[in-house]
Amino acid sequence: MELRQLRYFVSVIEHGSMGRAALELGMVTSALSQQISRLESELSTRLLQRTSGGVVPTDAGLAFWRQAQLALRHVDAAAAAAREKRLSGQVSVGLAPSTSGVLAVPFMRAMQERYPDVRLRIVESLSGYLGSMLGARQIDLAVIFREEPAQRWSVMPLLDERLFVIGAKDLAGMPTGSRVALAKLGDLRLILPSGSHGLRSLLSKAFERARSAPNVVAEVDGLAVLMDAVCHGLAATIQPGAALARVAPGALESVRVADRDALRPNLLASVSDDELSPAALAARVVLADVARELVQAGRWPGAALRA
């Protein structure tokens, strides 16, 4: 198996077509098809299924594609490190929108100071999607909110976030004081993420244990739109304190949820250690260090480090 065959195969998957991939690679379609056939023969399995609209990966092809992407990233990083004679390469890091508001810039700054030749790719998405991207080897590491036992990941507990009721001060039913129980929020208009969102699942269980039901008037899965609606006084929301990172100071009130189980765990997950490049291993250490420093400095609202 040759390295160029991996690049050919990945290009075909990305383009969904032999012809378009050949054009991108600067070779004729028949030569590319021959290389893919040789690869399939060597592996003794069919990697691609030809259709009238192009090509799609088989189950074996999909599994091979994930590992091929990882192998190519490591080869590119190794080549760059050899050229520069110091740690370099590219690292892909996934952060949820609320997490990125607190963590992204300090993490990027720390990486720039410690490893200036490592190029960061930050992916902002919902925790569930980040888990899927980790499983597909499309990113190296991510801060997620629940573990997937079936996945072959390396997972490290990072911190726990308390939840807050967040809303305009003059909003009807907005609680006052420093704490409030979920059972006291029955009349408060709420905008929450939809049922597929991990935070909504956590809140549903917490309300159920409190023998109460939230008054949900709208569901919004994008944090920016959700917080815009809250800032305009349409309703309140329940979010970790990090959701306030991009809101002007004093624009909204936040009251801590008193229920003990209103807690969101943050986990630092990555592909297995033997699959991580040196640059990714270094980035994982830096990410954990920066998160710890933010919590200890009181710059991550409602967060507490795991023991």
C-alpha positions in Angstrom: 0.0 0.0 0.0 1.4 3.4 -1.0 0.8 6.7 0.7 -0.4 8.2 -2.6 -3.1 5.6 -2.8 -4.5 6.8 0.6 -4.5 10.4 -0.8 -6.3 9.2 -4.0 -8.9 7.3 -2.0 -9.6 10.2 0.4 -10.0 12.6 -2.6 -12.5 10.2 -4.3 -14.6 10.0 -1.1 -14.5 13.8 -0.6 -15.6 14.5 -4.2 -18.0 11.5 -4.6 -16.8 11.1 -8.1 -13.8 9.5 -9.8 -13.8 12.2 -12.5 -13.9 15.2 -10.1 -11.2 13.6 -7.9 -9.0 12.9 -11.0 -9.4 16.5 -12.1 -8.4 17.7 -8.6 -5.4 15.4 -8.5 -4.2 16.2 -12.0 -4.5 12.7 -13.5 -6.7 10.9 -15.9 -9.8 9.1 -14.5 -8.7 5.6 -15.8 -5.4 5.9 -14.0 -7.1 6.9 -10.7 -9.7 4.1 -11.1 -6.8 1.6 -11.6 -5.1 2.8 -8.4 -8.3 2.4 -6.4 -8.8 -1.1 -7.8 -5.2 -2.1 -6.8 -6.0 -0.8 -3.3 -9.1 -2.9 -3.1 -7.2 -5.9 -4.3 -4.5 -5.5 -1.7 -7.2 -5.2 1.0 -9.3 -8.0 -0.5 -12.4 -6.0 0.0 -14.6 -3.6 -1.9 -14.1 0.0 -0.7 -16.4 1.9 -3.2 -19.7 1.3 -4.7 -20.2 2.7 -8.2 -23.6 4.4 -8.8 -25.1 6.4 -11.7 -24.3 9.6 -9.8 -20.7 8.8 -8.8 -19.3 6.6 -6.0 -20.1 6.0 -2.4 -18.1 4.2 0.3 -19.1 0.7 1.4 -19.0 0.0 5.2 -15.4 -1.2 4.8 -14.6 1.9 2.7 -16.0 4.2 5.3 -13.9 2.5 8.1 -10.8 2.7 5.9 -11.5 6.4 5.0 -11.6 7.4 8.7 -8.3 5.8 9.4 -6.8 7.0 6.1 -7.6 10.6 7.1 -5.9 10.1 10.4 -2.8 8.6 8.8 -2.5 11.4 6.3 -2.7 14.0 9.0 0.0 12.3 11.0 2.2 12.0 7.9 1.8 15.7 7.1 2.5 16.6 10.6 5.6 14.4 10.7 6.9 15.9 7.5 6.3 19.5 8.7 8.1 18.7 12.0 11.1 17.3 10.2 11.3 20.4 8.1 11.0 22.8 11.0 12.9 20.7 13.5 10.4 21.6 16.2 6.8 20.6 17.1 4.4 21.5 14.3 1.5 20.2 12.4 -2.3 20.7 12.6 -4.7 19.9 15.4 -8.5 19.9 15.1 -10.3 20.8 18.3 -14.1 20.7 18.8 -15.9 23.1 21.2 -19.6 23.6 21.9 -20.8 27.2 21.4 -21.1 28.0 25.2 -17.7 26.5 25.9 -16.0 28.3 23.0 -17.1 31.7 24.4 -15.0 31.2 27.5 -12.3 28.8 26.3 -11.5 29.3 22.6 -9.5 32.6 22.6 -7.4 31.8 25.8 -6.6 28.4 24.4 -5.6 29.8 21.0 -3.4 32.4 22.7 -1.7 29.7 24.9 -1.1 27.5 21.9 0.4 30.4 20.0 2.7 31.2 22.8 3.8 27.6 23.5 3.7 26.0 20.1 3.7 28.8 17.4 4.2 26.3 14.5 1.2 24.2 15.4 -1.8 25.2 13.3 -5.1 25.1 15.1 -8.5 24.3 13.5 -11.4 25.1 15.9 -14.7 23.4 15.1 -17.7 24.9 16.9 -20.7 22.6 17.1 -23.1 20.8 19.4 -21.6 18.3 21.7 -23.4 15.3 20.0 -22.0 16.4 16.6 -18.5 16.7 18.0 -18.8 13.2 19.4 -19.7 12.0 15.9 -16.8 13.9 14.4 -14.4 12.3 16.9 -15.8 8.9 16.0 -15.2 9.6 12.3 -11.7 10.8 13.1 -12.5 14.2 11.6 -11.2 16.0 14.7 -8.5 15.1 17.2 -10.1 16.2 20.5 -13.1 18.0 21.9 -14.8 19.2 25.1 -18.0 17.2 25.3 -20.7 16.8 27.9 -21.3 13.0 28.0 -19.2 9.9 27.3 -20.0 7.4 24.6 -19.0 4.0 26.1 -19.0 2.3 22.7 -16.3 4.7 21.3 -12.6 4.0 21.6 -11.8 7.4 23.0 -9.5 8.7 25.6 -11.7 10.7 28.1 -10.6 12.9 31.0 -13.0 14.6 33.4 -12.4 18.3 33.2 -14.9 20.3 35.2 -18.5 20.7 36.2 -20.7 23.6 35.4 -23.6 24.9 37.5 -26.7 26.0 35.6 -28.3 29.5 35.8 -31.6 31.0 35.0 -30.7 33.8 32.7 -33.1 36.6 31.7 -33.9 40.3 31.6 -34.3 41.8 35.1 -37.9 43.1 34.3 -39.1 39.8 32.8 -42.3 38.6 34.5 -41.5 35.7 36.8 -37.7 36.2 36.7 -36.4 35.0 40.1 -34.5 37.3 42.4 -31.8 36.4 44.9 -28.7 34.3 44.3 -30.4 30.9 44.0 -33.7 29.4 42.9 -35.1 25.8 42.8 -36.4 24.4 39.5 -39.8 23.7 41.3 -40.2 27.5 41.6 -40.0 28.2 37.9 -43.3 26.8 36.8 -44.7 30.2 35.5 -41.4 31.5 34.0 -41.4 31.7 30.2 -38.4 29.7 29.0 -36.6 29.3 25.7 -34.6 26.1 25.7 -32.8 23.9 23.2 -34.8 21.1 21.6 -35.1 17.6 22.9 -32.1 16.3 20.9 -29.8 18.7 22.7 -27.8 17.2 25.6 -28.6 20.2 27.9 -32.3 19.8 27.3 -32.1 16.1 28.3 -30.2 17.1 31.4 -32.9 19.7 32.3 -35.8 17.4 31.6 -34.4 14.9 34.1 -33.7 17.6 36.6 -37.3 19.0 36.3 -38.7 15.5 36.6 -36.8 14.9 39.8 -38.1 18.2 41.1 -41.6 17.1 40.2 -42.1 20.2 38.0 -42.5 21.0 34.3 -40.8 23.9 32.5 -42.9 26.5 30.7 -41.2 26.2 27.4 -42.5 28.8 24.9 -39.8 28.3 22.2 -37.0 25.9 21.3 -33.8 27.2 19.8 -30.7 25.0 19.2 -28.3 27.8 18.2 -26.9 29.6 21.3 -26.4 32.9 19.5 -30.1 33.2 18.5 -31.3 31.8 21.8 -29.3 34.5 23.7 -30.5 37.2 21.3 -34.1 36.3 22.1 -33.4 36.4 25.8 -31.6 39.7 25.6 -34.7 41.1 23.8 -36.9 40.0 26.7 -38.9 37.3 24.9 -38.3 34.8 27.7 -35.6 33.5 30.0 -33.4 30.5 29.6 -31.4 28.0 31.6 -27.8 27.7 30.6 -24.4 27.2 32.1 -22.7 30.5 33.1 -20.4 30.3 30.1 -23.4 31.3 27.9 -23.0 34.8 29.2 -19.5 35.2 27.8 -20.6 37.0 24.7 -23.3 39.1 26.4 -22.6 42.7 27.4 -21.9 42.9 31.2 -25.1 43.8 33.1 -27.4 43.2 30.1 -29.0 40.1 31.8 -29.6 38.8 35.2 -28.4 35.3 36.2 -29.6 33.3 39.2 -28.0 30.0 40.1 -30.2 26.9 40.0 -30.1 25.4 43.5 -31.0 21.8 42.5 -27.9 19.6 43.1 -28.3 17.7 39.9 -28.5 20.8 37.7 -24.9 20.2 36.8 -23.3 19.8 33.4 -20.1 17.7 33.3 -17.3 18.8 30.9 -15.1 16.0 29.5 -12.0 16.3 27.5 -12.2 13.6 24.9 -9.8 12.6 22.1 -9.1 9.8 19.8 -7.0 7.1 21.5 -3.6 8.1 22.6 -1.8 5.9 20.1 -3.7 7.7 17.3 -2.8 11.2 18.4 0.0 13.1 16.8 2.6 14.8 19.0 1.0 18.2 18.2 -2.4 16.9 19.3 -1.0 15.4 22.5 0.5 18.8 23.3 -2.7 20.6 22.5 -4.6 18.3 24.9 -2.3 19.3 27.7 -2.6 23.0 26.9 -6.4 22.8 26.7 -6.7 21.2 30.1 -4.2 23.7 31.6 -6.1 26.7 30.2 -9.4 25.4 31.4 -8.0 24.9 34.9 -6.5 28.4 34.9 -9.8 30.0 33.9 -11.7 28.2 36.6 -9.1 29.0 39.3 -9.1 32.7 38.2 -12.9 32.9 38.4 -13.2 33.5 34.7 -15.5 30.5 34.0 -18.8 31.4 35.7 -20.3 28.5 37.8 -17.5 26.1 36.9 -15.7 23.8 39.4 -12.7 21.6 38.7 -13.1 17.9 39.0 -11.0 16.3 41.7 
